[in-house]
Amino acid sequence: MNNDLIKIKSEAEGEIRAAKTTADLERVRILYLGREQGKITGILRALKNTSAEERVRVGSFANALRSEVDRLLQQRMAELKKGTMGSALKEEWIDVTRPGARKPKGTIHPITQVRNNVEKIFATMGFSVVEGPEVETEWYNFDALNIPADHPARDMWDTFWLKQPENQKSEILNPKQTQNSKLKTQKLLLRTHTSPVQVRYMEKNNPPIRIIAPGRAYRYEATDASHDFQFNQLEGLMVDKKITIANFKAVMEEFFKRFFSVGTTIRLRPSFFPFVEPGFEIDISCIVCAGHGCSVCKRTGWLELAGAGMVHPNVFKHAGYNPKDVSGFAFGMGLERIAMMKYKIPDIRLFNSGDVRFLKQF
Amino acid sequence: MKFSYNWLKELARFKESPEKLAELLTLRAFEVEGLEKVGDDWRLDIQVQKSNRAADASGHIGVAREIAALTGATLNFQKRKTGMKVGSVKKYLTVNGGNKNDCRRYIGAVIDGVKVGPSPAWLSSRLALCGVQAINNLVDAANYVMLETGQPLHVFDHARIVGKKEVKQIVVRRAKPGERLLALDDKEYALSEDVLVIADPEKPLAIAGIKGGKSSGVTAETHTIVCEAANFDPAVIRRASRLLNLKTDASMRFEHDLDPNGAEGALRRLADLIIAVAGGRVQGVADVYLVRSVSRRILFRCDYASRLIGCEVPLAFYKKAFQGLGMTVSAKSKTQLLVGVPTARRDIVLEEDLIEEAARLYGYEKIPARLPETLFIGATESDELFWERRVCEALRGAGCMETFVYQFTGERELAEFHAGVGDCVEVANPISPDARYLLARPVIKYIKQAADNMKHEEGVRLFGIAKSMRAVASELTGVRERKHLAVVVAARAGKAGSEFYELKGAIDDLLDSCGITDHWYDDAALQSMDPARPQMFHPYRSAEIKIGDQKIGNIGEVHPAIVERIKSKGRIAAAEIDVERLGQSAKASAEYRPASRFPAIVRDIALVVPQRVKTDDVLQVFDEKGGGLLVDADLFDYFEDDRMRRAGEKSIAFHLVFQSAERTLADKEIDAMLMSFVKELEKSGWKVRR
């Protein structure tokens, strides 16, 4: 029996060494260790019919042999694999320059991207996003913002006026609605700016206030490459007990620095908007030439980006605040202008064109 | 407004170069939009009219005052020679100023012995630089003094005014209905009671504050004139100017509420200038001053000013700044000043107005940037905006491009979509007939954009959120504004109806990402309608999107008649969803459920059913019979060949996935369940393929 085992051992060693492929080696494994017909498996299985003494003697030897053969098989397998791996992988060559399998490309409108970015930056400074209606009353769009009727300041906002809906004309006479008569009898218009949101928000909330209000606005004017009668604005408002021009400068500087991710400086110029006093125009140092003067900034080194100012006491009054108790700043900027600058878009009308050849670039 | 550099330099003896001056004005006072060399002078385009300073700075003197305040230069104004109390005007002229609410002041000066002729070159070249055409020495002098002082002036031919013999009568009054006036621009204007006129007893002579009349104007034969320097109510002038659609240099200035006190100095200067360039003698001045302009005194608290500005500005600076602007300053206490404002500065009413004056003179660049020292309260986000963002991201992921649309439509476009004006809100002053109404169904704009893109694309997927605006009586303003999500899928080639399913898949994914799983597509309402009725969607390829009982939108293939009319090169499927309703049903919170440890059993079942049987009908059988063990039923094959089509049949096949959370399922029980499915399906006469 022992001789058999010794013979098997030397045969197995020889065949393992001789195996040239993994498939050969697998055949060798089955020949000796196969579950059904393996030579060593057969000897171990036959042990149950022998005497206890024989079982101990041969068993331990056969078990050791099985382990040894198994070890040799694994060792040889590792050697073989090492040798064939390279060529096997070579067989699996693919053309990596072939285009990847892409899903159809979806895009977010550049104005939305700019808007999201602006909102994100202001959110980190504690400004919440609020919205207001686009069909506005003359009160919220003008009078409450200290822009009375028959005042030349109204010329700054060419307005789309709306015809009073038919259903409304009879409603005005309804006595149940008199509490809202102020609004009922108001002429309707498409808001010319996002500023009405200031008053609407202050009416319903107490200071401290930090909001931005993005949205569509409309102007009754001819269109050209830099003007459209429908566009997007973003309004900002901060009100508290002691808000200062210095605070305003810091917030705007922080915003522009982060938005354009380059060192920009801002400059305030005197300007007139009836709902602020003092009123400013905000310029930032040109993001293209860093203030040296180029075609984008018309050689001035500055880009005009927003209108702003300290909230006018009359606006606080109209919103139901006591101007003695609070101060604040407000600003407004055109999102199209910022997007045009950021993405170098030459014509504002592309934004509403719906042309996918434009949209897919963003 | 155009200004002459040399002229300004005459009035204020500053040293700044034109470029330096332009920069200084831009940073401290008004934006200078243009600077241009003209001969030996420079033309500055200063945006005074865009500020609220047109009342005091729409003439060279006003801007010169501003420059003096900014640079410390000394002013050098011409001395007026003509007095207000010369001669005896009563022999020549009486003035009735009328309603003081319309006309605050009216000064008329009579000059005789003038010789009409061309102006001297220095005068006409300055007019030209400021964009005013030279006409004759009298009219030019009036325009020149307006450019200098900001006060509009007018010259009448005394001989052409009616009165009692030589005593001419001027009346300021509202025009009578039906009155007309041929103006100096050779146009005839129909007047009304909203228009203020300067008249004699017989006829209007001029549109007050806006334009002179031809019949009373200066001619080559004119020898005696009446010079007018008046002050009218700004709102009256503005309304008339808009009504007549006539804007002039004069009306623009009056609209900005000029100071009545300014009329006097301007008139005296005009008389001096006319005598210098046309000869003559002042025979008298009539001054009807009905509403006096008085100087305001405003309390200025330095601590409040510094608090609003955000840095300490010394009291001495404030004092000097105000004095430099021609204001009187007296100390009320250690930190308070009483500031007397010149009547010309009509823009300064509140303490805040004074703060602006001080701050801009101080220099905005000197104010340090300081972040607010307030309690930090984190930003909040409304649910609606949160879901909007989620929707955009989901659709972008589904390969859709976000696009923006105009919120306007017109009868022509509505008709393309089988829609009437209906409850659309009408614009009173539309930019074009095609933009006469506000959009009630934004989806039509997206459909149009898809059709436009199909001219150069094989297929497009667009989406966007726009406003639906409708006249709704119950709304406070009578208009209901809601956000609509529109999604459109268009393709040139493709299997019949494939756009619809692409779109439906995108909507399913979208709702899924909003945590909505119980939505369904209800075609009952649409199919009960008369299919011949014109409508937006294909009557047999559309449905209402519902969550439970609530409708949140529509989905469908655009009606073939519309596709043809808008000349689309492919079929278009479109969906419109009310964003608010979507937001109300959306759920952000998800809850983890452990995956079952027990293996799932998958069985396929295929059946042949009549063509009009809906997938949902079959799924309903599975749902009813599947108990809790059928965890998923997936349609994986939908097939019909010619033979089946002729027989009115189609073949559909499902993967059915069975799984329990508690135990390993036995093949036998699943076989039994399948048998029960088959039995139930066959009850409906459907053939199960085995």
Interface residues (C-beta under 8 A of the other chain):
Chain A: K103 P104 K105 G106 T107 I108 H109 I111 T112 N116 F122 A123 T124 M125 G126 F127 S128 V129 V130 E131 P133 E134 V135 T137 A149 D150 H151 P152 A153 M156 F160 W161 L162 K163 Q164 P165 E166 N167 Q168 E171 N180 L183 K184 Q186 L188 L190 P208 R210 R216 Y218 Y220 F229 Q230 M238 D240 K241 K242 I243 T244 I245 A246 N247 K249 A250 V251 E253 E254 R267 L268 R269 P270 S271 F272 P274 E277 P278 G279 F280 E281 M310 H312 P313 S327 F351 N352 G354 D355 V356 R357 L359 K360
Chain B: T26 L27 R28 A29 F30 E31 K50 S51 N52 R53 A54 P234 A235 R238 R239 M252 E255 H256 R307 L308 I309 G310 C311 L350 E352 D353 I355 E356 A359 R360 Y364 E365 I367 P368 A369 R370 L371 P372 T374 L375 F376 I377 G378 A379 T380 E381 S382 L385 R389 C392 L395 R396 G397 A398 G399 C400 M401 E402 T403 F404 V405 Y406 Q407 F408 D423 V425 E426 V427 A428 N429 P430 I431 L438 K445 Y446 K448 Q449 D452 N453 H456 E457 V460 R461 L462 G464 K467 M469 A471 V472 A473 L476 T477 G478 V479 E481
